[in-house]
Structures are given as C-alpha cells and as structure tokens.
C-alpha cells in the first residue's frame, strides 16, 4: 500500500507566502535616485563659480572635489548608495529582530513547549513580532495540526513539521539578506572605480610634465587633484561597504542561529511527546 503523503488540515494554508520584514524591494531605484542627486550636486554645488578664482583654480575643498573629474559623481553615487542601503538594512533588521531579547524569547518558547503550552508559545510569538517569532508561529500551526491528525504516522508528522519549519525559514532568509549583495559588490566596485579615476588623473599629470619647456602647472595640479580625490572616494566607499556588509551579516547570522535552534527544539519536543 502506498504511503500517505504528509498533509495539513483542509482549507488551511501551510504557511504564509511573504515575509513581514520591511525593506526596499527594488534597489535599482535607489541607485538611480542617488545618481541623479550626485550629478546635480556635482554640477550645481561643487562646480559653482564661487568655489573658483578668476583663473579657474579651486579656492576651497568643494572646488578641489570638482577638479576630480567625471569619475567623482560616479563614486559619489556608489558611496551614497552604500549609505542609503545601510540605513534601510538597519530598519529592516531591527524589525526582523522584533521586540525584546531573542535569547530570552527562545528560552521562553522552549519552556512553553516542555509544558505543552502551545497557546503560551503563540502568545510569546505575537508579542515578539520578529522573524524568529514568525518561524515559530508557522511551526506551531503545523504542530497543532499534527497533534490532532490521526491519519499520519509519527514519522510522517515529524517530517511534515520539519518541512514547515524549513519552509518558514526559507521564507524569512531572502528578506533578511535583501540588498546586501549590492553592498558586497560595492566593496570591490568602489575601490576599482576609484583606482580608475586615480590612473586617469596620473595620466593627465604625466601629460603635463611631458610638455616641452616648463610644465603646465594648472594641468599638473588638475591631474593630481583628480587622482587624489578619486582615490579618497574609492577608499571611503570600499571601507564603508565592507564595514556595513560584515556588520549586517553578523546580525543575520545571529537571527539564523536562533531560528535553527528553536526550529530543532520544536521538532524534538514533538518527537519526544508523541
């Protein structure tokens, strides 16, 4: 006789189809808006005549930045994108963490499961309102269904419960990691674009030195400014992106460990009590 497949109660979905973690879903709009802002800033502020003397030499830092050339607004776009996405991830992961201490929440849920207090565990999930709580809540729904199901064997119930935990976890993970690949890309891209600007600036400097007679001091200073400004923006972008990526990856790892721990506990508790 063919083994019966694990099922949930009729008419009830096994899991929700979207995560409650907030965040920017399409980061391409962030990059586009940042690019527009940086280009306008470059043209109308850094390139404003008040930052230059009558001979076109920069009189302050803003004018010096403008002398960095067309690579500067590109680097500014990358830098601003890292900042915006980092702020967005801060709010998203703060919401994913939920209310209260996660370690205490996991311990309290375990205690409720030991007492077979499913209602108490569900109340804790409603109060915590984080990604860990979302996974636990989805698992508890399946837990109650399997508890009252008389058609499946114990092994099938455990398999169904474990599958529910895995599906709920898989639903939360993309929302937690959203936009972080862009930050990871900018760790390298910012440095490389900065290096490109540095090389272009040095080429201009060497061209000024290669002229016959006395070198053109204006062209020489312009090339050096372009090289140094682009180097500074490239390093700043890469450094900030690395710090941001590692910081949020560590936060996600902590949430993942908590989800794995509580998911394993739910399955093991069901196996021990049924």
C-alpha positions, 0 to 999 in steps of 0.5 A: 500500500502506498504511503500517505503523503504528509498533509495539513488540515483542509482549507488551511494554508501551510504557511504564509507566502511573504515575509513581514520584514520591511525593506526596499524591494527594488534597489535599482531605484535607489541607485538611480535616485542617488545618481541623479542627486550626485550629478546635480550636486556635482554640477550645481554645488561643487562646480559653482563659480564661487568655489573658483578664482578668476583663473579657474583654480579651486579656492576651497575643498568643494572646488578641489572635489570638482577638479576630480573629474567625471569619475567623482559623481560616479563614486559619489553615487556608489558611496551614497548608495552604500549609505542609503542601503545601510540605513534601510538594512538597519530598519529592516533588521531591527524589525526582523529582530522584533521586540525584546531579547531573542535569547530570552524569547527562545528560552521562553518558547522552549519552556512553553513547549516542555509544558505543552503550552502551545497557546503560551508559545503563540502568545510569546510569538505575537508579542515578539513580532520578529522573524524568529517569532514568525518561524515559530508561529508557522511551526506551531500551526503545523504542530497543532495540526499534527497533534490532532491528525490521526491519519499520519504516522509519527514519522510522517508528522515529524517530517511534515513539521520539519518541512514547515519549519524549513519552509518558514525559514526559507521564507524569512532568509531572502528578506533578511539578506535583501540588498546586501549583495549590492553592498558586497559588490560595492566593496570591490566596485568602489575601490576599482572605480576609484583606482580608475579615476586615480590612473586617469588623473596620473595620466593627465599629470604625466601629460603635463610634465611631458610638455616641452619647456616648463610644465603646465602647472594648472594641468599638473595640479588638475591631474593630481587633484583628480587622482587624489580625490578619486582615490579618497572616494574609492577608499571611503566607499570600499571601507564603508561597504565592507564595514556595513556588509560584515556588520549586517551579516553578523546580525543575520547570522545571529537571527539564523542561529536562533531560528535553527535552534528553536526550529530543532527544539520544536521538532524534538519536543514533538518527537519526544511527546508523541 
